[in-house]
């Protein structure tokens, strides 16, 4: 359990540091990525491409992190708050002009051989849209 929690803490520390090499090294080659309210992608290359796109459109730091894991260390979850800035307009979403947002979020993980084998992310897209495009 402690190894699983440490893995997830390291995963998010690398994210917060913008260290994509370390971040991606914590994934299995066949990692499954369930995108919030979107598709399921598989493989480290697809995940790297997704992160490249995200880092172009958004600058984010994750705070107030709570990490939980099952006793076997095969599954974990994290709850956190995303502090972000919308940098460049993402297709199908409101226009970006540096809007700041604060968004509760969470993720669920499968762990295999000391690496993340699946990550499923969740946040409320409607809440995010209301923050960046108040009408």
FENNOR-V630990 format. One record per residue. N is the residue number from 1. RES is the residue in three letters. SS is DSSP state (helix for helix, strand for strand, loop for the rest). PSI is psi as a letter, one per 30 degrees, with the letter a starting at -180 (999 if undefined). D_FIRST is the distance of its C-alpha to the first C-alpha in whole Angstrom. Layout:
BEGIN
[[N:RES:SS:PSI:D_FIRST] [N:RES:SS:PSI:D_FIRST]]
END
This chain:
BEGIN
[[1:UNK:loop:e:0] [2:UNK:helix:e:4] [3:UNK:helix:e:5] [4:UNK:helix:e:5] [5:UNK:helix:e:6] [6:UNK:helix:e:9] [7:UNK:helix:e:10] [8:UNK:helix:e:11] [9:UNK:helix:e:12] [10:UNK:helix:e:14] [11:UNK:helix:e:15] [12:UNK:helix:f:17] [13:UNK:helix:e:18] [14:UNK:helix:e:20] [15:UNK:helix:e:21] [16:UNK:helix:e:23] [17:UNK:helix:f:24] [18:UNK:loop:g:26] [19:UNK:loop:i:25] [20:UNK:helix:f:25] [21:UNK:helix:e:25] [22:UNK:helix:e:21] [23:UNK:helix:e:20] [24:UNK:helix:f:21] [25:UNK:helix:f:20] [26:UNK:loop:g:16] [27:UNK:strand:k:18] [28:UNK:strand:l:18] [29:UNK:strand:e:22] [30:UNK:strand:g:22] [31:UNK:strand:k:20] [32:UNK:strand:k:21] [33:UNK:strand:j:22] [34:UNK:strand:j:23] [35:UNK:loop:k:25] [36:UNK:loop:k:26] [37:UNK:loop:h:29] [38:UNK:loop:b:29] [39:UNK:loop:l:29] [40:UNK:strand:k:26] [41:UNK:strand:l:27] [42:UNK:strand:k:25] [43:UNK:loop:k:25] [44:UNK:helix:e:24] [45:UNK:helix:e:28] [46:UNK:helix:e:28] [47:UNK:helix:e:25] [48:UNK:helix:e:27] [49:UNK:helix:e:30] [50:UNK:helix:e:29] [51:UNK:helix:e:27] [52:UNK:helix:e:31] [53:UNK:helix:e:32] [54:UNK:helix:e:30] [55:UNK:helix:f:31] [56:UNK:helix:e:34] [57:UNK:helix:f:34] [58:UNK:strand:k:32] [59:UNK:strand:k:31] [60:UNK:strand:k:27] [61:UNK:strand:k:25] [62:UNK:strand:k:22] [63:UNK:strand:l:22] [64:UNK:strand:h:20] [65:UNK:strand:k:17] [66:UNK:strand:k:14] [67:UNK:strand:k:11] [68:UNK:strand:l:8] [69:UNK:strand:l:6] [70:UNK:loop:l:6] [71:UNK:loop:e:5] [72:UNK:loop:f:6] [73:UNK:loop:g:4] [74:UNK:loop:f:8] [75:UNK:strand:k:9] [76:UNK:strand:l:9] [77:UNK:strand:l:12] [78:UNK:strand:k:14] [79:UNK:strand:k:17] [80:UNK:strand:l:19] [81:UNK:strand:k:23] [82:UNK:strand:k:25] [83:UNK:strand:j:28] [84:UNK:strand:l:30] [85:UNK:strand:k:33] [86:UNK:strand:j:35] [87:UNK:loop:e:37] [88:UNK:loop:k:39] [89:UNK:loop:k:40] [90:UNK:loop:k:37] [91:UNK:loop:k:39] [92:UNK:loop:g:40] [93:UNK:loop:l:38] [94:UNK:loop:l:41] [95:UNK:loop:k:42] [96:UNK:loop:k:40] [97:UNK:loop:h:42] [98:UNK:loop:g:39] [99:UNK:loop:k:38] [100:UNK:strand:k:35] [101:UNK:strand:l:32] [102:UNK:strand:j:30] [103:UNK:strand:j:27] [104:UNK:strand:k:24] [105:UNK:strand:l:22] [106:UNK:strand:l:19] [107:UNK:strand:l:17] [108:UNK:strand:k:15] [109:UNK:strand:k:13] [110:UNK:strand:k:12] [111:UNK:strand:k:11] [112:UNK:strand:k:13] [113:UNK:loop:h:13] [114:UNK:loop:g:11] [115:UNK:strand:l:13] [116:UNK:strand:k:14] [117:UNK:strand:f:16] [118:UNK:strand:k:17] [119:UNK:strand:k:17] [120:UNK:strand:j:19] [121:UNK:strand:k:21] [122:UNK:strand:k:22] [123:UNK:strand:l:25] [124:UNK:loop:j:28] [125:UNK:helix:e:31] [126:UNK:helix:e:34] [127:UNK:helix:e:33] [128:UNK:helix:e:32] [129:UNK:helix:e:36] [130:UNK:helix:e:37] [131:UNK:helix:e:36] [132:UNK:helix:f:38] [133:UNK:loop:h:41] [134:UNK:loop:k:42] [135:UNK:loop:999:45]]
END
